[in-house]
Amino acid sequence: MDLLDYIKYSGKENRDKQSPLADRMRPQKLEQFIGQEHIVGKGKLLYRTIKADKLSSLVLYGPPGTGKTSLAKIISNESNLEFRQINATIAGIKDIREVIEFSQNIMKNYGKRTILFIDEIHRFNKSQQDALLKYIEDGSIILVGATTENPYFEVNKALLSRAMVLELKPLENEDIKNIIKMALKDEDRGYGLYDIYINEEAIDFLIESSSGDARIALNALELAVSTTNMDENGSIVIDIETIEDCIQKKMVRYEKNGDEHYDTASALIKSIRGSDPDAALYWLGKMLYAGEDIKFIARRLIISASEDIGNADPNALNLAVSAFEAINIIGMPEARIVLSQITTYLATAPKSNSSYMAINRVMSDMENKKIYPVPNHLKDSHYKGAKDLGRGRGYIYPHDSETGYIYQEYLPKEMLDRVYYEPKEIGYEKEIIDYISKLKDNK
């Protein structure tokens, strides 16, 4: 009898032996739940709410494999509530109405409330989300929504105002390790009745490759166990080569329109700003590995070249724009070389945000102060009749001077004491400071 037959016929009657290991290992009670201590640890908000049977509607937000569905079912078990589940990718208004009708009948006949668990709730459109509001308010259902997308971007404000949002984090390595050990030891749901040996190197690789996703870890473990033959002693020995083969490729949590997209881009730019080329390359690598649009990356680098480096190294902007043109010409995978070059150049270039801060000061004045007309001597004097109106009168042409500079006022008189651009003693801006100083001396 092979392992699959063993699982199928081992005599356990209270579960489906052929269901995936990740499904069989779902915790049934709060005490069995591993991870997310910040919300389900003893004394924490959700723990207290469940134990006090004071549950209100929830939106559980976090990456895949972090326990959103398991938590919803635990809440149902601990609260002795009815549980109904739908998936927003395939469900519609009709499915919602059927659950509402069921929940109302249960309430009427048995005085029992119903949890409606909606997986991927962000997939519901506005009208589908709005259809839930009335029944949440009248107590027909307790909504527990699950989403991998930031609910503040994807879920209606009206719905969020009626639900508590709880963010689940990627599981820690120690959490994944405990889940793997539990699966290997559990005689009812896992492989506890079987002699399985996995060396530490393989376990560590499995943990790292799961990227905080328990489902990935358990699926890979199940595949490794079910495809490995017993040795002469009746044992299944799993080494790192087996795990590598089952994992195939390390999973990266990266939704191109979600938090990871913006968070990783933010990490890249902040690492460049902080002059850390190694960190910048790491975040660049993550974006490339996850299949990010290389044009998006290049655009962010162009912005950084101007915002964070500016006139401390004016060539940075030229190179960033050239990099954008280069990646359009060559594409991936060679574009990674160009992106690596410009990323390391920007990260190691002198930094100044003086130009960026200068335009911010200007725009603040535009918003908050009086906006003055152009002084007469600066107005356009090239059209017919302009001189009759006095346009350009009093303007001095700087190139008439041997130095190319003649002092005159270019700001409105009311703004002459305003300074917007304040270069730093960094890189090329040192030369700018010296040049401006000389001009002032000639005033």
Buried (B, 14 or more C-beta within 10 A) or exposed (E): EEBEEEBEEEEBEEEEBEEEBBBBBBBEEBEEBBBBBEBBEEEBEBBEBBEEEEBEBBBBBBBBBBBBBBBBBBBBBBBEBBBBBBBBEEBEEEBBEEBBEBBBEBBEEEEEBBBBBBBBBBBBEEEBBEBBBEBBEEEBBBBBBBBBBBBEEBBBEEBBEBBBBBBBBBBBEEBBBBBBEBBBEBEEBBBEEBEBEBEEEBBBBBBEBBBBBBBBBBBBBBBBBBEBEBEEEEEBBBBBEBBBEBBEEEBEBBBEEBBBBEEBBEBBBBBBBEBBBEBBBBBBBBBBEBEBEBEEBBBBBBEBBBBBBBBBBBEBBEBBBEBBEBBEEEEEEEBBEBBBEBBBBBBBBBBBBBBBBBEEBEEEBEEEEEEEEEBBBBBEBEEEEBEEEEBBEEBEEEEEEEEEBEEEEEEBEEBEEEEBBEBBEBBBBBEBBEEEEEEEEEE
